[in-house]
Amino acid sequence: MRAHSSPIVIGHRGACGYRPEHTRQAYELAFQLGADFVEPDIVATKDGVLVLRHENEISGTTDVAQRPEFARLRTTKEVDGEVLTGWFTEDFTWEQLATLRARERLGALRQASASFDDQHPILKLAHLFDIVDAWAEESDRELGIVAEIKHASYFESIGLPLDELFADAVHKVGWADEAGRLVIESFEKTVLRKVRERGVRGSRVYLVAAEGAAFDLVAASGAAAMSYAQEIDEGGLYRLATQQGCSAIDGISVDKAMLLDAETESGISDLVDRAHAVGLALFTWTLRPENAFLAGPFRSDQGDAAFGHWQHEFRTIMSTGVDGVFADHPDLAISVRDELA
């Protein structure tokens, strides 16, 4: 069995730079290209089935808008403070969702991926466990899942507690004790604690955005909620690292922009070093080669969809000592990791 190199490369929603995200083809291609882990986004259906979609609003990632039988389900909702209009997974049964076909969310930039639109069905979380187990056995590699639980407070408010549904699914497939192969992440620490209380032993990673505050904290404290920035300042990192019992987390995962700092000679911040100093792992998202997603110094003048100086940006980020990177094109991230090694 091959030990993971550092940093680990996580296929972001599979290899979504090449195939529509969260499809079987995207996940299998990610492993074929060498990814160590893959990352699903997890939301729920009306009947409590966990499905893999970027968001619970699915008009941009499926063909639902072209399906007249579901026109009546179009609606407007507020999710984590954002008003959205479209179609939502929690208004469908799994049987209904299974009839939809996946589409590339960034099709305007990724025509190659979008050429596979409408060819592949939506997956349940249970399907992904089967995919990972099969590829691990075939390749004799330790492959894993970084599972992002989305909008936990919102789903709990409508009677679909994702911590309970996720724990039940993990126990059912025998992954509850797979600490080395299962990472659970969320922008809400509350759901990470609840999943641990339900006996799931995977590592827990707290997602941290560059701006704003966690919705579970906002729901509890309103304007007084601690911001993400405060949660990862000097005192905040120490508090995160020293929480005890089911409240403990193993690491944080941050926007890649938080690792880049044009004001320093190296062009990088000290966030990785500060996290490691208190015993926290640090992951970052998302490595993408297109100009539209690269930081300013790494862009070329060829247009948003063209690849810019991605090797330079990837190399700069990996040189921080980060423990894991999420990448839409896992092979590109691996090529830079191997070069640095």
Stockholm file with secondary structure:
# STOCKHOLM 1.0

chainA/1-341         MRAHSSPIVIGHRGACGYRPEHTRQAYELAFQLGADFVEPDIVATKDGVLVLRHENEISGTTDVAQRPEFARLRTTKEVDGEVLTGWFTEDFTWEQLATLRARERLGALRQASASFDDQHPILKLAHLFDIVDAWAEESDRELGIVAEIKHASYFESIGLPLDELFADAVHKVGWADEAGRLVIESFEKTVLRKVRERGVRGSRVYLVAAEGAAFDLVAASGAAAMSYAQEIDEGGLYRLATQQGCSAIDGISVDKAMLLDAETESGISDLVDRAHAVGLALFTWTLRPENAFLAGPFRSDQGDAAFGHWQHEFRTIMSTGVDGVFADHPDLAISVRDELA
#=GR chainA/1-341 SS CBCCCSSEEEEETTTTTTSCTTSHHHHHHHHHTTCSEEECEEEECTTSCEEECSSSBCTTTBSGGGCGGGGGGCEEEEETTEEEEECBGGGSCHHHHTTCBBCCTTTTTCHHHHTTTTSSBCCBHHHHHHHHHHHHHHHTBCCEEEEEECCHHHHHHTTCCHHHHHHHHHHHHTCTTCTTTEEEEESCHHHHHHHHHTTCCSEEEEEECSSSCCHHHHHHHGGGSCCHHHHTSHHHHHHHHHCCGGGCCSEEEEEGGGGBCTTSSSSBCSHHHHHHHTTCEEEEEEECCBGGGSCGGGCCSSCTTSBCSHHHHHHHHHTTTCSEEEESSHHHHHHHHHHHC
#=GC SS_cons         CBCCCSSEEEEETTTTTTSCTTSHHHHHHHHHTTCSEEECEEEECTTSCEEECSSSBCTTTBSGGGCGGGGGGCEEEEETTEEEEECBGGGSCHHHHTTCBBCCTTTTTCHHHHTTTTSSBCCBHHHHHHHHHHHHHHHTBCCEEEEEECCHHHHHHTTCCHHHHHHHHHHHHTCTTCTTTEEEEESCHHHHHHHHHTTCCSEEEEEECSSSCCHHHHHHHGGGSCCHHHHTSHHHHHHHHHCCGGGCCSEEEEEGGGGBCTTSSSSBCSHHHHHHHTTCEEEEEEECCBGGGSCGGGCCSSCTTSBCSHHHHHHHHHTTTCSEEEESSHHHHHHHHHHHC
//
